[in-house]
Amino acid sequence: MAGTVADKSDSAFRTISEAAADIGIPAHVLRFWETRFAQLQPMKRAGGRRYYRPADMALLRQIKGLLHDQGMTIRGAQMALASKTASAPMSAPVPAAPLTTDRQALIAIRDRLAAALAA
């Protein structure tokens, strides 16, 4: 069969069957993970056909590592990914805008929610 997953560039998009083969997980499990991990949102084309971007593939590898290699539960993996996302530095800092009262209130709510989720 020509055009195997191994022949594809790391930057190429992958179908769900290619992603499943690459990760070593059945396609139905990848669909299930999409319902449990909000960060996992492959691009969908007409007819609902999924295409996994390189960032999606990296996330799939992380999820598999947390669930299968480290033995975490779905909830534990969700929390681990959420904390990594929250603590990950931004690639380019955005200049701070003057804080308005509404924005300050939203930031305070966000911080309280993050503290509650971390507890």
C-alpha positions in Angstrom: 0.0 0.0 0.0 1.5 3.3 -1.1 1.5 6.4 1.2 1.8 4.8 4.7 1.8 6.8 7.9 5.6 6.4 8.1 5.9 8.1 4.6 4.1 11.2 5.8 5.9 14.3 7.0 5.6 15.3 10.7 3.7 18.4 9.6 1.2 16.5 7.5 -2.5 16.1 8.6 -3.6 12.6 9.4 -6.9 10.8 9.1 -8.3 9.1 12.2 -7.2 5.7 11.0 -3.7 7.1 10.3 -3.6 8.8 13.8 -4.8 5.6 15.4 -2.2 3.5 13.7 0.5 6.1 14.6 -0.5 6.3 18.3 -1.3 2.6 18.6 -4.8 3.1 19.9 -8.1 2.1 18.1 -10.0 4.8 16.2 -13.0 4.5 18.5 -10.9 5.3 21.5 -9.7 8.5 19.8 -13.3 9.5 19.2 -14.0 8.8 22.9 -11.0 11.0 23.9 -12.5 13.8 21.8 -15.5 13.8 24.1 -13.4 13.8 27.3 -10.6 16.2 26.5 -11.7 19.6 25.4 -8.2 20.4 24.1 -8.5 17.7 21.5 -10.4 19.2 18.6 -9.3 17.7 15.2 -10.3 19.6 12.1 -13.5 18.2 10.6 -14.4 18.4 7.0 -17.6 17.7 5.1 -19.2 14.5 6.2 -17.5 14.7 9.6 -14.1 13.3 8.4 -11.5 14.1 11.0 -8.0 15.4 10.2 -5.5 15.5 13.0 -2.9 18.3 12.9 0.6 17.9 14.3 -0.5 19.7 17.5 -3.4 17.2 17.8 -0.9 14.3 17.3 1.3 15.7 20.1 -1.7 16.0 22.4 -2.8 12.4 21.6 0.7 11.2 22.5 0.4 13.1 25.8 -3.0 11.7 26.6 -1.9 8.1 25.8 1.2 8.6 28.0 -0.9 9.9 30.9 -3.6 7.1 30.6 -1.6 4.1 29.5 2.0 4.7 30.6 1.4 6.5 33.8 -1.9 4.7 34.6 -3.9 7.9 35.3 -7.7 8.0 35.2 -9.5 10.1 32.6 -10.2 12.7 35.3 -6.5 12.7 36.5 -5.3 13.1 32.9 -7.8 16.0 32.4 -6.5 17.7 35.4 -2.8 17.1 34.5 -3.4 18.6 31.0 -5.3 21.6 32.4 -2.5 22.4 34.8 0.1 22.1 32.0 -2.0 24.4 29.8 -2.5 26.9 32.6 1.2 26.9 33.6 2.6 26.8 30.1 4.4 30.1 29.2 3.0 32.0 26.3 5.3 32.0 23.2 5.2 35.7 22.8 4.1 38.0 25.7 1.1 40.2 25.0 1.5 43.8 26.2 -0.7 44.4 29.1 -3.7 46.6 28.4 -4.9 49.0 31.1 -7.3 46.9 33.3 -10.9 48.0 33.3 -13.2 47.1 36.2 -14.9 44.4 34.2 -11.6 42.9 33.1 -10.3 42.9 36.7 -13.5 41.2 37.9 -13.1 38.5 35.2 -9.5 37.9 36.1 -10.5 37.5 39.7 -13.2 35.0 38.8 -10.7 33.1 36.6 -8.1 33.0 39.4 -10.7 31.7 41.9 -11.9 29.0 39.5 -8.3 27.9 38.8 -7.6 27.7 42.6 -10.8 25.7 43.1 -9.9 23.3 40.3 -6.4 22.9 41.7 -7.7 22.0 45.1 
